[in-house]
Amino acid sequence: MSYKAFVKYICIKCGSVRTGYRVKRSVYLMVSAFTLISLIYFNNNSAMGSRARPTTGSGSKLWQLLRSLESVVGVTQIQVRDDRKRVILVTYPRSGSTFTADVIQANSDVFYIFEPLYPTLVEHTGKDLLITDNGIKKRIQRNMTSYIAEVKKVMEAFLNCDSSLFELPLHVFKSPLLKVRNDTSPLFECSDKIKEYNRTLISNCVEKYIKLCEKKKVILVKTIRYPSEILYNQMKNDPNLYVVYLMRDPRGIISSQMSNFKNFAWKNINRASKEICSLMENDIQVMEDLHNLYPDRVKLLRYESIAFDPLGGTTDIYKFLELNLTKNVTNFVKNHTQSNATSCSVGCTVRKNSKSVPYKWRVHAHFKYMQNIDRSCGNVYAKMCYVPVGNINQLKNKSFSLMKLCQKYGANI
């Protein structure tokens, strides 16, 4: 039986009362709608041949047809889902997140988006980082409401990798951080040539980007600027969304920020450490809540655990994300943690010895300042199993461990 004949047969069977079967109008409408969708889908797919596959995003023609038919037949349960896995790596500046994200993106199935929220934070709050002294740079008044609103739009667009990207402001695509990694570099290079907002020019850049993104099975976003509370609804609404929460010893984060960003002065360490650890404490609570709700989709990690055992940490993350741990991945990990390189460019994660990185700060640490951080961050230490120092000898003695096993989340944390 030909396809058209089959359609005619179905319609006659559903619509006829002479056959002796009484069919409800709603069933007839649903079957008719399904038949119409199938006919259009197969006709379009035949026309496309092997040149392209039909999209399933909210901007595709098939999706638009489904939405319009919902209103016609009164069906509200028709959904087209994107089965790609979407992963957000949530963390803080100088927490080892670039290295951790590189380990994940070493798998060829992963499409990696590096820090897409940087221009949004600067645009709406005037800050490069969420925690910083007002005296470092001239700051505009914080507007976290507009910031969070744009964060939702930006993250949804990048994670779905669909036509909603067309709606983002130009400054998002012109972020210099997008050129740090290969997957997003073409989008930056194309957008950077646009002097002012032009829908046609932006669409041209985005369409090329989407074609590259659609080829991958996993979308990874690494961000140090995430308002974690919005994850409640995101996780609820998207069953394919996974979260990796990466923590580092606050003393390491603060010391590294001071060395690299100088975003606050040591004389202000009390205020700075309270702000940073208050943010961490809030995020930990959110992540624990989400872990209880979605234990298979939320993972908490300590950077130190990955740095001390790179292959073991990688295996653990890959098992969580159900990624294939290929030989190329293990070689990547080895080359990035046992390298002979003497220099490294911006965003580079190659290290001679990854085990030496997490606690480099101990060499030059001032005991008084570390005590201040210990007092401000006690709740964070308790949650993530870090150990305060009782004296300067413990601080300087590398054999004295500043962390312990957290059985609640397994040995790797």
C-alpha positions as CSV (number, residue, x, y, z in Angstrom):
1,M,0.0,0.0,0.0
2,S,1.4,3.4,-0.9
3,Y,1.8,6.1,1.7
4,K,-1.0,8.3,0.2
5,A,-3.3,5.3,0.1
6,F,-2.5,4.6,3.7
7,V,-3.4,8.1,4.7
8,K,-6.7,7.9,2.8
9,Y,-7.5,4.6,4.4
10,I,-6.8,5.9,7.9
11,C,-8.9,9.0,7.4
12,I,-11.8,6.9,6.0
13,K,-11.6,4.5,9.0
14,C,-11.6,7.3,11.5
15,G,-14.2,9.4,9.9
16,S,-16.8,6.9,8.8
17,V,-19.7,5.8,11.0
18,R,-20.9,3.3,8.5
19,T,-18.3,0.7,9.6
20,G,-20.1,0.1,12.8
21,Y,-17.4,1.8,15.0
22,R,-18.1,5.0,16.9
23,V,-14.9,7.1,17.0
24,K,-14.7,10.2,19.3
25,R,-14.1,13.4,17.5
26,S,-10.9,14.1,19.6
27,V,-9.4,10.7,18.5
28,Y,-10.2,11.5,14.9
29,L,-8.6,14.9,15.2
30,M,-5.5,13.5,16.8
31,V,-5.0,10.8,14.2
32,S,-5.6,13.2,11.4
33,A,-3.1,15.6,12.9
34,F,-0.5,12.8,13.3
35,T,-1.1,11.7,9.7
36,L,-0.7,15.3,8.4
37,I,2.5,15.8,10.4
38,S,3.9,12.5,9.1
39,L,3.1,13.3,5.5
40,I,4.8,16.7,5.7
41,Y,7.8,15.3,7.6
42,F,8.4,12.5,5.1
43,N,7.9,14.7,2.1
44,N,10.3,17.3,3.4
45,N,12.8,14.6,4.5
46,S,12.7,13.1,1.0
47,A,13.4,16.5,-0.5
48,M,16.4,17.1,1.7
49,G,17.9,13.7,1.0
50,S,21.2,13.2,2.6
51,R,22.1,16.9,2.6
52,A,20.8,17.7,6.1
53,R,18.8,16.2,8.9
54,P,15.6,17.8,10.1
55,T,16.0,20.0,13.2
56,T,14.0,19.5,16.4
57,G,14.6,22.8,18.1
58,S,11.9,25.3,18.9
59,G,12.7,27.2,15.7
60,S,12.3,24.3,13.3
61,K,9.4,24.2,10.8
62,L,8.2,20.8,12.3
63,W,8.1,22.3,15.8
64,Q,6.2,25.3,14.6
65,L,3.7,23.0,12.9
66,L,3.3,21.0,16.0
67,R,2.6,24.1,18.1
68,S,0.0,25.4,15.7
69,L,-1.8,22.0,15.6
70,E,-1.9,21.9,19.4
71,S,-4.2,24.9,19.3
72,V,-6.3,23.5,16.5
73,V,-7.0,20.0,18.0
74,G,-6.7,20.9,21.7
75,V,-3.7,18.7,22.3
76,T,-1.3,20.0,24.9
77,Q,1.0,17.0,25.3
78,I,2.7,17.0,21.9
79,Q,6.4,17.6,22.4
80,V,9.6,17.3,20.4
81,R,12.6,16.8,22.6
82,D,16.2,17.2,21.9
83,D,17.9,14.1,23.2
84,R,21.4,15.7,23.5
85,K,22.9,15.9,26.9
86,R,23.4,19.4,28.2
87,V,26.0,20.0,31.0
88,I,26.7,23.1,33.1
89,L,30.0,23.2,34.9
90,V,29.3,25.6,37.8
91,T,32.3,27.0,39.7
92,Y,34.3,30.0,40.7
93,P,37.3,32.0,39.4
94,R,40.6,30.2,39.9
95,S,39.0,27.0,40.9
96,G,40.6,24.6,38.4
97,S,37.5,24.8,36.2
98,T,39.3,25.4,32.9
99,F,41.3,22.2,33.4
100,T,38.3,20.2,34.5
101,A,36.2,21.4,31.5
102,D,39.1,20.6,29.1
103,V,39.1,17.1,30.5
104,I,35.4,16.7,29.6
105,Q,35.7,18.3,26.2
106,A,38.6,16.0,25.3
107,N,35.8,13.5,24.3
108,S,35.0,14.1,20.6
109,D,31.2,14.0,21.3
110,V,31.4,17.2,23.4
111,F,30.8,20.7,22.1
112,Y,32.4,23.2,24.6
113,I,31.3,26.7,25.3
114,F,33.7,28.7,27.4
115,E,32.4,31.4,29.8
116,P,29.4,32.7,27.7
117,L,28.2,34.9,30.7
118,Y,31.2,37.2,30.9
119,P,29.8,40.0,28.7
120,T,26.4,39.7,30.4
121,L,27.9,40.3,33.9
122,V,29.9,43.3,32.7
123,E,26.9,44.7,30.8
124,H,24.5,44.5,33.7
125,T,26.6,44.9,36.8
126,G,29.8,46.6,35.6
127,K,31.9,43.8,37.2
128,D,34.2,41.3,35.7
129,L,33.7,39.1,38.8
130,L,31.0,38.7,41.3
131,I,33.3,39.4,44.3
132,T,35.6,42.4,44.0
133,D,36.6,45.6,45.8
134,N,34.8,48.7,44.5
135,G,38.1,50.6,44.4
136,I,39.8,48.4,41.8
137,K,37.7,49.7,38.9
138,K,35.0,52.3,38.3
139,R,31.8,50.3,38.9
140,I,28.2,51.0,37.9
141,Q,25.4,50.1,40.3
142,R,24.7,46.4,40.4
143,N,21.5,45.3,38.6
144,M,21.2,41.6,39.3
145,T,17.6,41.4,38.2
146,S,18.4,42.3,34.6
147,Y,21.6,40.1,34.9
148,I,19.7,37.0,35.9
149,A,17.0,37.6,33.2
150,E,19.7,37.7,30.5
151,V,21.6,34.7,32.1
152,K,18.5,32.6,31.6
153,K,18.2,33.6,27.9
154,V,21.9,33.2,27.2
155,M,22.2,29.8,28.9
156,E,19.0,28.4,27.3
157,A,20.2,29.5,23.8
158,F,23.7,28.1,24.1
159,L,22.6,24.8,25.7
160,N,19.8,24.2,23.2
161,C,22.0,25.4,20.3
162,D,19.0,26.5,18.3
163,S,17.3,29.5,16.7
164,S,16.9,31.2,20.1
165,L,20.5,32.3,19.7
166,F,19.2,34.8,17.1
167,E,17.5,36.7,19.9
168,L,20.7,37.3,22.0
169,P,22.3,40.8,22.1
170,L,25.4,41.3,20.0
171,H,27.7,41.8,23.0
172,V,27.2,38.2,23.9
173,F,28.8,37.0,20.7
174,K,31.6,39.6,20.7
175,S,33.0,38.3,24.0
176,P,36.7,37.7,23.7
177,L,36.4,34.6,25.9
178,L,34.5,32.8,23.1
179,K,37.7,32.8,21.0
180,V,39.6,30.9,23.8
181,R,38.3,27.5,22.6
182,N,37.9,26.1,19.1
183,D,34.2,25.3,19.2
184,T,33.1,28.9,19.8
185,S,36.0,30.8,18.1
186,P,34.3,30.9,14.7
187,L,31.2,32.5,16.3
188,F,33.4,35.2,17.8
189,E,35.5,35.8,14.7
190,C,32.3,36.2,12.6
191,S,30.4,38.4,15.2
192,D,33.4,40.6,15.9
193,K,33.3,42.0,12.4
194,I,29.8,43.4,13.0
195,K,29.9,47.0,14.2
196,E,26.3,47.3,15.4
197,Y,23.3,45.1,15.7
198,N,22.2,43.7,12.4
199,R,19.8,40.7,12.5
200,T,20.8,39.5,9.0
201,L,24.5,39.5,9.8
202,I,24.1,38.0,13.2
203,S,21.9,35.2,11.8
204,N,24.6,34.4,9.2
205,C,27.1,33.9,12.0
206,V,24.8,32.0,14.3
207,E,23.6,29.6,11.5
208,K,27.1,28.5,10.8
209,Y,27.7,28.0,14.5
210,I,24.5,25.9,14.9
211,K,25.6,23.6,12.1
212,L,28.8,22.9,14.0
213,C,27.1,22.5,17.3
214,E,24.4,20.2,16.0
215,K,26.9,17.5,15.1
216,K,27.8,16.9,18.8
217,K,25.9,14.7,21.3
218,V,26.9,16.7,24.4
219,I,26.8,20.5,25.0
220,L,29.1,21.6,27.8
221,V,29.0,25.1,29.3
222,K,31.7,26.2,31.8
223,T,30.8,29.3,33.8
224,I,32.1,31.0,36.9
225,R,29.3,33.5,37.1
226,Y,26.2,31.5,37.6
227,P,23.2,32.4,39.9
228,S,22.6,28.8,41.1
229,E,19.0,29.4,42.2
230,I,17.8,29.3,38.7
231,L,18.9,25.7,38.4
232,Y,15.8,24.5,40.3
233,N,13.5,25.3,37.4
234,Q,16.1,24.5,34.7
235,M,16.6,21.0,36.1
236,K,12.8,20.5,36.5
237,N,12.0,21.5,33.0
238,D,14.9,19.8,31.2
239,P,15.5,16.1,31.9
240,N,18.6,16.1,29.8
241,L,20.3,18.8,31.9
242,Y,23.3,17.8,34.0
243,V,25.2,19.9,36.6
244,V,28.8,19.4,37.7
245,Y,29.5,21.6,40.7
246,L,33.3,22.2,41.1
247,M,34.6,23.4,44.5
248,R,38.1,24.3,45.5
249,D,39.6,25.1,48.9
250,P,38.5,28.8,49.5
251,R,42.1,29.6,50.6
252,G,43.3,28.5,47.2
253,I,40.6,30.4,45.3
254,I,41.2,33.6,47.3
255,S,45.0,33.4,47.1
256,S,44.9,32.7,43.4
257,Q,42.5,35.5,42.7
258,M,44.8,37.9,44.5
259,S,47.8,36.7,42.5
260,N,46.1,36.8,39.1
261,F,43.2,39.4,39.3
262,K,44.1,41.5,42.3
263,N,40.4,42.0,42.7
264,F,40.6,42.9,46.4
265,A,43.4,43.8,48.9
266,W,44.6,41.5,51.7
267,K,43.7,44.2,54.2
268,N,40.1,43.6,53.2
269,I,40.3,39.8,53.6
270,N,37.6,39.6,56.2
271,R,35.0,41.2,54.0
272,A,36.2,39.4,50.9
273,S,36.3,36.0,52.5
274,K,32.9,36.4,54.0
275,E,31.4,37.4,50.7
276,I,33.1,34.6,48.8
277,C,32.2,31.9,51.3
278,S,28.7,33.2,51.8
279,L,28.2,32.7,48.0
280,M,29.8,29.3,48.2
281,E,27.6,28.2,51.2
282,N,24.5,29.3,49.3
283,D,25.6,27.4,46.2
284,I,26.4,24.3,48.2
285,Q,22.9,24.3,49.7
286,V,21.4,24.6,46.2
287,M,23.6,21.8,44.9
288,E,22.8,19.5,47.8
289,D,19.0,20.1,47.3
290,L,19.4,19.4,43.6
291,H,21.5,16.3,44.3
292,N,18.7,14.9,46.5
293,L,16.2,15.6,43.8
294,Y,18.3,14.4,40.8
295,P,21.1,12.2,42.2
296,D,21.9,10.9,38.7
297,R,22.1,14.4,37.2
298,V,24.1,16.5,39.8
299,K,27.6,15.8,40.8
300,L,29.7,17.7,43.4
301,L,33.5,17.6,43.0
302,R,36.6,19.0,44.6
303,Y,39.3,20.3,42.3
304,E,42.0,19.0,44.5
305,S,40.8,15.4,44.1
306,I,41.0,15.7,40.3
307,A,44.5,17.3,40.4
308,F,45.9,14.7,42.7
309,D,44.5,11.8,40.7
310,P,43.8,13.1,37.2
311,L,42.9,9.8,35.5
312,G,40.8,8.6,38.5
313,G,39.0,11.9,38.6
314,T,38.4,11.9,34.8
315,T,37.1,8.3,35.0
316,D,34.7,9.4,37.7
317,I,33.4,12.4,35.7
318,Y,33.1,10.3,32.5
319,K,31.1,7.6,34.3
320,F,28.7,10.3,35.7
321,L,28.2,11.8,32.2
322,E,28.1,8.4,30.5
323,L,30.9,9.4,28.2
324,N,33.3,7.0,26.5
325,L,36.8,7.1,28.1
326,T,38.8,6.7,24.9
327,K,42.6,6.3,24.5
328,N,42.7,9.8,23.1
329,V,41.1,11.1,26.3
330,T,43.5,9.3,28.6
331,N,46.4,10.5,26.5
332,F,45.0,14.1,26.7
333,V,44.9,13.8,30.5
334,K,48.4,12.5,30.7
335,N,49.8,15.2,28.4
336,H,48.1,17.9,30.3
337,T,49.2,16.8,33.8
338,Q,52.7,15.6,33.1
339,S,54.0,18.0,30.5
340,N,57.5,19.3,29.8
341,A,56.1,22.6,28.6
342,T,57.7,25.7,30.1
343,S,55.2,28.3,29.0
344,C,51.4,28.4,28.4
345,S,49.0,30.9,26.7
346,V,45.8,32.3,28.1
347,G,43.3,29.6,28.9
348,C,46.0,26.9,28.6
349,T,45.7,24.0,31.1
350,V,49.0,22.2,30.4
351,R,51.0,21.5,33.6
352,K,54.3,19.9,34.4
353,N,52.8,18.3,37.5
354,S,49.1,18.7,38.3
355,K,49.6,17.6,41.9
356,S,51.7,20.7,42.6
357,V,49.0,23.2,41.5
358,P,46.2,23.0,44.1
359,Y,48.4,24.0,47.0
360,K,51.0,26.3,45.5
361,W,49.5,29.1,47.5
362,R,50.7,27.5,50.8
363,V,54.3,28.5,50.0
364,H,53.7,32.3,50.3
365,A,50.6,32.2,52.4
366,H,50.4,34.6,55.4
367,F,49.2,32.7,58.4
368,K,47.1,35.6,59.8
369,Y,45.2,35.9,56.5
370,M,44.6,32.2,56.3
371,Q,43.2,32.3,59.8
372,N,40.8,35.0,58.8
373,I,39.6,32.9,55.8
374,D,39.2,29.8,58.1
375,R,36.9,31.8,60.4
376,S,34.8,33.1,57.6
377,C,34.6,29.8,55.7
378,G,34.0,27.3,58.5
379,N,30.6,26.2,57.2
380,V,32.1,25.6,53.7
381,Y,34.9,23.5,55.2
382,A,32.4,21.4,57.1
383,K,30.3,20.7,54.0
384,M,33.2,20.0,51.6
385,C,35.6,18.5,54.1
386,Y,38.4,21.0,54.1
387,V,40.7,21.3,57.2
388,P,41.6,24.6,58.9
389,V,45.2,25.2,60.0
390,G,46.0,25.5,63.7
391,N,49.4,27.0,63.4
392,I,52.0,28.2,60.8
393,N,53.8,24.8,60.8
394,Q,50.6,23.1,59.6
395,L,50.2,25.7,56.9
396,K,53.7,25.3,55.5
397,N,54.0,21.6,56.0
398,K,52.8,20.0,52.7
399,S,52.5,16.6,54.3
400,F,49.7,18.0,56.5
401,S,46.5,17.5,54.5
402,L,44.1,20.3,54.2
403,M,41.2,18.1,53.1
404,K,39.7,14.8,54.1
405,L,37.4,12.2,52.5
406,C,33.7,13.1,52.1
407,Q,31.8,9.9,52.4
408,K,28.5,11.6,51.6
409,Y,29.6,12.1,48.0
410,G,32.0,9.3,47.6
411,A,35.8,9.0,47.7
412,N,36.5,11.3,44.7
413,I,35.2,14.3,46.6
